[in-house]
Amino acid sequence: MCLKLGKLLDKDEKYWAQRSGVTWLKEGDRNTRFFHVRATNRKKKNNIARLKDVNGHWRENTTDICKAIREVVYKIVAKVLANRLKDTLPLCISQNQSAFVPGRMIHDNILIAHELVHYLQSAKNRPNKGFVIKLDMSKAYDRVEWPFIEEVMKKMGSQMSR
């Protein structure tokens, strides 16, 4: 008897589920229009039709608006990265690096090179004369024959440190 009642309840449940589906297909959902209007209004509200640039001019071209937004996002991301790296970056930069580092001047390298050349010129009468090699390391490092340069320096009686 319980088994028969269970089957009848299952059959009744399927009937009402199918009937509600048919009703929904015929009549639709009363909330659909309401939510569709709300979504459309939200889309209109979120649309950026024009944007004022740094100079105070209004930009209405989609390309200009996208470019302006990209620049702002770029500046924000760059600022966040700079703030996160400001404690770590000094540990990664060599003490010999002087360009583009706050508190260090690239002019210091020029002064050191000038003093070195002046010292070598004044050492003409000394037995251990020196010489200066100027290399553009960014271009020449892979092409320089280091064994050759070391051999020349050894012949001159000098030790070279790379």
Backbone bond lengths (Angstrom), bond angles and torsions (degrees), N, CA, C in turn:
res aa  C-N    CA-C-N  psi(-1)  N-CA   C-N-CA  omega(-1)  CA-C   N-CA-C  phi
1 M - - - 1.439 - - 1.539 111.14 -
2 C 1.368 117.21 -44.61 1.469 121.09 178.79 1.526 110.68 -63.59
3 L 1.317 116.23 -36.97 1.460 121.07 179.30 1.516 110.72 -64.07
4 K 1.326 116.96 -42.37 1.461 122.11 178.94 1.526 110.74 -65.21
5 L 1.346 116.59 -39.35 1.466 121.27 179.07 1.527 110.33 -66.10
6 G 1.324 117.35 -40.39 1.464 121.71 178.16 1.516 111.85 -61.94
7 K 1.342 116.97 -41.84 1.465 121.03 179.17 1.518 110.71 -65.28
8 L 1.324 116.80 -41.18 1.469 120.38 179.12 1.529 111.32 -65.02
9 L 1.322 117.27 -39.92 1.472 120.62 178.25 1.531 110.78 -64.96
10 D 1.324 117.86 -40.93 1.473 121.58 177.26 1.521 110.89 -62.21
11 K 1.330 115.64 -43.41 1.464 120.84 179.81 1.530 110.23 -63.43
12 D 1.333 116.65 -42.80 1.463 121.90 179.28 1.538 110.70 -63.92
13 E 1.324 116.46 -40.96 1.468 120.98 179.86 1.525 110.92 -63.81
14 K 1.321 118.04 -42.88 1.469 122.02 177.97 1.526 110.66 -63.44
15 Y 1.335 116.55 -40.60 1.471 120.80 179.43 1.523 110.39 -59.34
16 W 1.330 117.03 -49.18 1.465 120.16 -177.70 1.532 111.76 -68.47
17 A 1.310 117.66 -33.62 1.464 120.47 177.05 1.526 110.35 -64.85
18 Q 1.334 116.87 -43.37 1.464 120.56 178.34 1.521 110.60 -66.26
19 R 1.319 116.67 -41.32 1.463 120.15 -178.57 1.528 111.04 -65.03
20 S 1.333 117.30 -39.57 1.467 119.55 179.12 1.527 110.08 -66.62
21 G 1.341 117.43 -35.82 1.462 120.73 176.89 1.509 111.69 -64.37
22 V 1.319 117.41 -41.59 1.465 121.99 178.66 1.522 109.60 -65.21
23 T 1.327 117.00 -43.81 1.470 121.06 179.32 1.526 110.17 -61.23
24 W 1.338 116.60 -43.22 1.463 119.83 -178.79 1.525 110.41 -64.46
25 L 1.334 117.25 -39.47 1.460 120.46 178.80 1.524 111.36 -65.20
26 K 1.344 117.25 -39.07 1.467 120.64 -179.26 1.523 111.54 -71.38
27 E 1.317 116.38 -49.65 1.458 120.46 -170.29 1.523 113.21 -96.58
28 G 1.303 117.08 -22.87 1.452 120.33 -177.97 1.520 111.17 79.10
29 D 1.294 115.21 -179.03 1.458 121.25 179.51 1.518 108.03 -98.43
30 R 1.331 116.92 128.35 1.462 119.47 -178.23 1.527 111.53 -65.13
31 N 1.318 117.87 -25.79 1.463 120.96 -178.46 1.528 112.61 -79.82
32 T 1.302 118.48 -15.85 1.458 121.72 -173.89 1.520 111.86 -56.91
33 R 1.309 118.03 -50.42 1.465 121.42 -178.13 1.525 110.13 -62.45
34 F 1.320 116.65 -43.89 1.458 121.38 -179.70 1.531 110.72 -58.54
35 F 1.333 117.26 -50.59 1.456 120.56 -178.26 1.524 112.14 -69.44
36 H 1.319 117.50 -32.46 1.459 120.80 176.90 1.530 110.26 -63.97
37 V 1.329 116.75 -43.98 1.473 120.85 178.04 1.524 109.90 -62.85
38 R 1.329 117.32 -42.23 1.470 120.80 179.52 1.539 110.84 -62.49
39 A 1.315 116.76 -43.70 1.465 120.73 -179.52 1.523 111.04 -65.74
40 T 1.331 117.08 -40.30 1.466 120.98 178.69 1.523 110.39 -63.98
41 N 1.323 116.76 -44.31 1.469 120.30 178.76 1.524 111.02 -63.89
42 R 1.316 117.71 -38.85 1.465 121.64 179.01 1.528 110.06 -64.59
43 K 1.332 116.88 -39.69 1.467 121.11 178.75 1.524 110.33 -64.00
44 K 1.340 116.59 -42.82 1.466 120.19 177.98 1.521 110.77 -63.63
45 K 1.328 116.44 -40.25 1.460 121.15 -178.54 1.531 111.12 -67.00
46 N 1.324 117.92 -36.17 1.465 122.16 -178.49 1.524 113.31 -81.91
47 N 1.301 118.93 -10.68 1.463 122.61 -178.72 1.529 109.97 -72.51
48 I 1.324 116.63 135.28 1.461 121.60 176.39 1.521 106.99 -100.05
49 A 1.328 115.82 105.30 1.462 120.93 -176.76 1.520 111.60 -84.26
50 R 1.336 116.83 -33.65 1.460 120.45 178.23 1.517 108.62 -153.55
51 L 1.339 114.34 160.50 1.453 120.14 -173.88 1.523 108.53 -145.64
52 K 1.322 116.46 138.59 1.463 120.49 179.68 1.525 108.51 -89.43
53 D 1.344 116.70 129.00 1.462 120.09 -179.35 1.527 110.49 -86.37
54 V 1.330 116.53 -175.76 1.456 122.64 -176.49 1.526 111.66 -61.87
55 N 1.326 116.58 -33.42 1.467 121.18 -178.60 1.522 112.90 -81.38
56 G 1.321 117.75 -2.91 1.457 120.97 179.26 1.515 113.98 90.16
57 H 1.326 117.83 6.18 1.464 121.21 178.51 1.529 109.64 -89.07
58 W 1.314 115.34 141.71 1.462 120.08 178.00 1.523 109.67 -82.34
59 R 1.315 116.60 130.73 1.459 122.98 177.38 1.522 108.29 -109.43
60 E 1.326 115.93 123.35 1.461 120.66 -178.87 1.527 112.13 -113.49
61 N 1.318 116.69 -11.16 1.459 121.85 178.90 1.535 108.78 -73.02
62 T 1.309 116.90 132.54 1.465 121.73 -177.76 1.525 111.38 -58.72
63 T 1.316 117.34 -39.21 1.466 121.32 -179.74 1.521 110.67 -63.78
64 D 1.340 116.84 -43.77 1.465 120.75 179.25 1.525 111.38 -64.90
65 I 1.327 116.32 -39.55 1.464 120.60 179.46 1.528 109.74 -64.64
66 C 1.323 116.81 -44.98 1.475 120.66 178.99 1.525 110.96 -62.21
67 K 1.323 116.60 -41.08 1.460 121.04 179.55 1.528 110.30 -63.13
68 A 1.331 116.98 -44.32 1.463 121.04 179.98 1.529 111.21 -63.02
69 I 1.312 116.45 -42.06 1.468 120.25 179.68 1.526 110.46 -66.03
70 R 1.345 117.32 -41.10 1.467 120.68 177.56 1.524 110.92 -60.12
71 E 1.336 116.61 -42.43 1.460 120.21 -179.28 1.522 111.24 -63.27
72 V 1.317 116.54 -40.73 1.467 120.13 179.29 1.526 110.28 -65.46
73 V 1.321 116.57 -45.90 1.467 120.28 179.91 1.526 109.82 -63.07
74 Y 1.336 117.39 -40.25 1.461 121.45 178.08 1.526 110.38 -59.44
75 K 1.337 116.78 -45.28 1.464 120.25 -179.53 1.522 111.22 -63.79
76 I 1.315 116.75 -39.98 1.469 120.32 179.59 1.524 110.36 -64.63
77 V 1.330 116.81 -47.23 1.468 120.78 -179.38 1.529 110.30 -63.75
78 A 1.329 117.35 -42.13 1.465 120.72 179.39 1.527 110.67 -61.92
79 K 1.311 117.10 -41.11 1.465 121.20 179.71 1.530 110.73 -65.58
80 V 1.325 116.73 -42.95 1.470 120.68 178.75 1.528 110.17 -62.47
81 L 1.347 116.94 -45.36 1.468 120.30 179.36 1.528 111.29 -63.18
82 A 1.325 116.41 -42.26 1.467 120.01 179.65 1.524 110.62 -61.69
83 N 1.318 117.02 -42.52 1.465 120.26 179.19 1.524 111.73 -65.55
84 R 1.326 116.93 -36.46 1.468 119.65 179.81 1.525 111.98 -73.81
85 L 1.337 116.96 -30.57 1.466 120.53 -176.50 1.524 113.79 -91.35
86 K 1.335 118.41 -9.80 1.468 119.56 -171.89 1.523 113.29 -62.81
87 D 1.332 118.54 -27.19 1.459 120.36 177.76 1.529 112.14 -85.60
88 T 1.325 117.51 -29.47 1.461 122.03 -175.89 1.525 112.46 -88.35
89 L 1.314 117.19 -34.99 1.464 121.60 -173.62 1.527 114.07 -57.72
90 P 1.332 120.25 -41.89 1.470 118.41 179.20 1.528 113.43 -59.26
91 L 1.320 117.74 -26.94 1.465 120.57 178.40 1.525 111.74 -73.53
92 C 1.335 117.33 -22.49 1.464 122.17 -177.35 1.526 112.67 -92.18
93 I 1.321 117.35 -16.47 1.466 121.15 -175.45 1.523 109.31 -94.80
94 S 1.316 115.74 129.83 1.459 122.01 -179.90 1.527 110.73 -65.61
95 Q 1.338 115.58 153.44 1.464 120.28 176.45 1.526 110.84 -66.11
96 N 1.346 116.81 -22.31 1.460 120.65 179.98 1.522 112.50 -79.55
97 Q 1.315 116.56 -17.16 1.469 120.83 179.46 1.523 108.31 -74.80
98 S 1.315 116.02 125.77 1.462 117.55 -178.93 1.522 113.16 -127.57
99 A 1.304 118.42 -15.62 1.462 120.23 -179.06 1.524 109.99 -83.37
100 F 1.302 116.35 138.03 1.463 124.08 174.69 1.528 113.21 61.52
101 V 1.332 116.65 27.07 1.460 121.20 175.23 1.522 107.08 -117.27
102 P 1.327 117.68 124.57 1.471 119.40 -179.59 1.526 110.90 -58.32
103 G 1.315 115.96 134.07 1.456 121.11 179.68 1.519 113.85 89.62
104 R 1.312 117.78 -8.87 1.463 121.45 177.96 1.522 108.36 -119.49
105 M 1.321 114.78 144.68 1.460 119.32 -176.94 1.524 109.79 -117.48
106 I 1.322 116.38 136.86 1.462 120.83 177.31 1.530 110.04 -67.37
107 H 1.335 116.00 -22.50 1.468 120.26 179.15 1.530 111.15 -64.35
108 D 1.331 116.95 -26.44 1.466 120.04 178.19 1.525 110.79 -59.05
109 N 1.322 117.38 -41.18 1.470 120.69 178.94 1.522 111.08 -64.15
110 I 1.320 116.38 -38.82 1.468 120.26 179.22 1.526 109.81 -64.42
111 L 1.331 116.47 -42.96 1.470 120.14 179.22 1.530 111.36 -64.01
112 I 1.320 116.86 -41.68 1.470 120.23 178.98 1.526 110.34 -63.33
113 A 1.331 117.45 -43.95 1.468 120.85 178.52 1.526 110.51 -62.47
114 H 1.328 117.19 -41.16 1.467 121.32 179.44 1.533 110.06 -63.94
115 E 1.331 117.59 -44.50 1.465 121.22 178.93 1.530 110.98 -63.58
116 L 1.333 117.02 -38.43 1.461 121.14 179.34 1.526 110.90 -64.25
117 V 1.324 116.79 -46.37 1.472 120.56 178.73 1.526 109.86 -62.78
118 H 1.328 117.26 -41.74 1.471 121.05 178.96 1.535 110.15 -62.42
119 Y 1.331 116.87 -41.85 1.461 120.97 178.97 1.529 110.57 -63.26
120 L 1.333 116.58 -44.24 1.464 119.73 -178.97 1.525 111.48 -66.39
121 Q 1.328 117.32 -34.98 1.467 119.88 177.98 1.527 110.83 -68.86
122 S 1.309 116.84 -34.07 1.469 119.33 180.00 1.530 111.32 -78.93
123 A 1.329 118.09 -10.68 1.467 122.11 -178.53 1.520 112.00 -94.00
124 K 1.340 118.84 22.53 1.468 121.60 -176.17 1.526 112.17 -62.74
125 N 1.310 117.43 -35.04 1.460 120.00 -176.71 1.527 112.47 -91.95
126 R 1.303 118.46 2.12 1.466 121.99 -179.99 1.534 109.15 -84.11
127 P 1.344 116.57 152.82 1.470 118.73 -179.57 1.533 112.91 -69.95
128 N 1.322 118.95 -36.06 1.466 122.04 179.93 1.526 109.48 -98.51
129 K 1.307 114.80 84.79 1.457 118.82 178.92 1.523 108.95 -79.65
130 G 1.290 116.95 156.73 1.456 120.90 179.17 1.513 110.92 -120.53
131 F 1.279 116.14 178.23 1.457 120.97 175.43 1.517 108.76 -148.47
132 V 1.318 114.94 164.05 1.462 121.62 -177.61 1.521 108.28 -119.06
133 I 1.330 116.25 134.09 1.460 122.02 173.09 1.515 107.00 -116.14
134 K 1.296 116.03 123.53 1.471 120.70 177.98 1.517 107.91 -106.22
135 L 1.328 115.90 118.97 1.457 121.27 178.98 1.515 109.42 -124.87
136 D 1.305 115.86 140.40 1.463 120.21 170.63 1.522 105.35 -86.34
137 M 1.319 116.02 96.06 1.463 121.13 -170.25 1.525 113.20 -62.38
138 S 1.308 117.37 -31.17 1.466 118.25 -179.06 1.521 111.12 -66.54
139 K 1.322 117.23 -27.05 1.459 120.27 -178.99 1.526 111.76 -101.80
140 A 1.325 117.12 -33.04 1.454 120.15 -168.43 1.520 114.31 -100.20
141 Y 1.310 119.53 -13.67 1.465 120.46 -171.47 1.524 112.43 -56.16
142 D 1.315 117.24 -44.42 1.463 119.75 -178.32 1.524 112.61 -76.22
143 R 1.323 117.60 -18.08 1.465 120.52 -176.06 1.528 112.99 -101.76
144 V 1.322 117.08 -11.02 1.465 119.99 -178.83 1.524 108.96 -73.94
145 E 1.310 116.05 134.07 1.461 121.50 176.06 1.522 107.32 -87.80
146 W 1.333 116.62 89.47 1.459 121.14 -176.14 1.530 112.58 -59.94
147 P 1.319 119.75 -40.25 1.481 118.03 177.63 1.536 112.16 -58.95
148 F 1.329 117.07 -37.95 1.468 120.70 178.37 1.529 110.51 -63.47
149 I 1.335 116.60 -46.92 1.471 120.07 -178.88 1.528 110.09 -64.17
150 E 1.337 117.79 -40.56 1.462 120.75 178.03 1.530 111.09 -63.56
151 E 1.326 116.43 -39.64 1.467 120.48 179.23 1.526 110.74 -64.26
152 V 1.333 117.34 -42.69 1.469 121.11 177.77 1.515 109.74 -61.57
153 M 1.328 116.65 -42.73 1.466 120.13 -178.44 1.533 110.71 -66.69
154 K 1.328 117.05 -37.12 1.470 119.85 178.28 1.521 110.54 -64.87
155 K 1.334 116.13 -40.43 1.472 120.09 178.76 1.522 110.51 -61.77
156 M 1.344 115.33 -32.88 1.464 119.31 179.83 1.529 111.12 -83.52
157 G 1.343 117.25 -3.66 1.462 120.76 177.49 1.518 113.10 82.76
158 S 1.298 116.87 35.86 1.465 119.77 -177.32 1.522 109.48 -130.14
159 Q 1.298 116.65 152.64 1.462 122.31 173.39 1.524 108.04 -102.17
160 M 1.312 115.28 141.02 1.466 119.49 -178.55 1.514 109.20 -116.36
161 S 1.293 115.41 137.52 1.467 118.89 174.73 1.510 108.16 -115.60
162 R 1.315 115.16 130.85 1.470 119.98 179.32 1.492 109.61 -90.99
